[in-house]
Amino acid sequence: MRSLIVAIFIALGITVGAQAQDKAASKEKIQSGKEQVKSGVLIVKDAKSDAKELRQQVKSGQMTKEEAKAQMQQARQQVKTAKEQVKSGKVLIREGRKELRDAKKGGK
């Protein structure tokens, strides 16, 4: 009887430890998603400010329209990849939060 009780406590300890690790992994997933979103948004903001600068340079005659178009094409590619990065970051956050909710429901 005593060994059965000890076995139950050991099993409970293992599941509690596993739940704590799962929560930590979920929180880490959420954090990495937030970092991805932040960096993606920063890239988009930088591209917008660069576009304004290019327009000013074209207006002032420092740069031809063709040169500006080539640089804008590169900026568009960067913005596209940054937006994909933001989307994947949001998905990571969503998944991490769902895992935490599921862990809370399972722990009750």
C-alpha positions in Angstrom: 0.0 0.0 0.0 2.8 2.4 0.9 4.6 1.7 -2.3 1.4 2.4 -4.3 1.1 5.8 -2.6 4.8 6.6 -3.3 4.3 5.6 -6.9 1.3 7.9 -7.3 3.2 10.8 -5.8 6.2 10.2 -8.1 3.8 10.1 -11.1 2.2 13.3 -10.0 5.6 14.9 -9.6 6.6 13.9 -13.1 3.4 15.3 -14.7 3.7 18.5 -12.8 7.3 18.9 -13.9 6.3 18.2 -17.5 3.5 20.7 -17.4 6.0 23.3 -16.1 8.3 22.6 -19.0 5.4 22.8 -21.4 4.4 26.2 -20.0 8.0 27.4 -20.3 8.2 26.2 -23.9 4.9 27.9 -24.7 6.1 31.2 -23.1 9.3 31.0 -25.1 7.3 30.5 -28.3 5.2 33.5 -27.5 8.3 35.6 -26.8 10.1 34.6 -30.1 6.9 35.4 -32.0 6.8 38.9 -30.4 10.4 39.4 -31.4 9.6 38.4 -35.0 6.7 40.8 -35.1 8.7 43.7 -33.7 11.6 43.2 -36.2 9.2 42.8 -39.1 7.3 46.0 -38.2 10.7 47.8 -37.8 11.7 46.8 -41.3 8.4 48.0 -42.8 8.8 51.4 -41.0 12.3 51.8 -42.2 11.2 51.0 -45.8 8.5 53.7 -45.6 11.0 56.3 -44.4 13.5 55.2 -47.1 10.7 55.7 -49.7 10.1 59.2 -48.5 13.8 60.0 -48.7 14.0 58.6 -52.3 11.1 60.8 -53.3 12.8 63.8 -51.9 16.1 62.9 -53.7 14.2 62.5 -57.0 12.5 65.9 -56.5 15.8 67.6 -55.7 17.5 66.0 -58.7 20.0 64.0 -56.7 18.7 60.8 -58.2 17.0 59.7 -61.4 13.6 58.1 -61.5 15.1 54.8 -62.8 17.5 54.6 -59.9 14.8 55.3 -57.4 12.6 52.7 -59.0 15.3 50.0 -58.7 15.8 50.8 -55.1 12.1 50.8 -54.4 11.8 47.4 -56.0 14.4 46.1 -53.6 12.5 47.8 -50.7 9.2 46.1 -51.8 10.9 42.7 -51.6 12.1 43.5 -48.1 8.7 44.6 -47.1 7.1 41.5 -48.5 9.4 39.2 -46.5 9.0 41.4 -43.4 5.2 41.1 -43.7 5.6 37.3 -44.0 7.8 37.4 -40.9 5.1 39.4 -39.0 2.4 36.8 -40.0 4.5 33.9 -38.9 5.3 35.7 -35.6 1.6 36.2 -35.0 1.0 32.6 -35.7 3.6 31.6 -33.2 2.1 33.9 -30.6 -1.4 32.4 -31.2 -0.1 28.9 -31.0 1.8 29.6 -27.8 -1.2 31.2 -26.1 -3.4 28.3 -27.2 -0.9 25.8 -25.7 -1.0 27.8 -22.4 -4.8 27.7 -22.3 -4.8 24.0 -23.0 -2.2 23.5 -20.2 -4.4 25.5 -17.8 -7.5 23.4 -18.7 -5.5 20.2 -18.4 -4.1 21.3 -15.0 -7.5 21.9 -13.4 
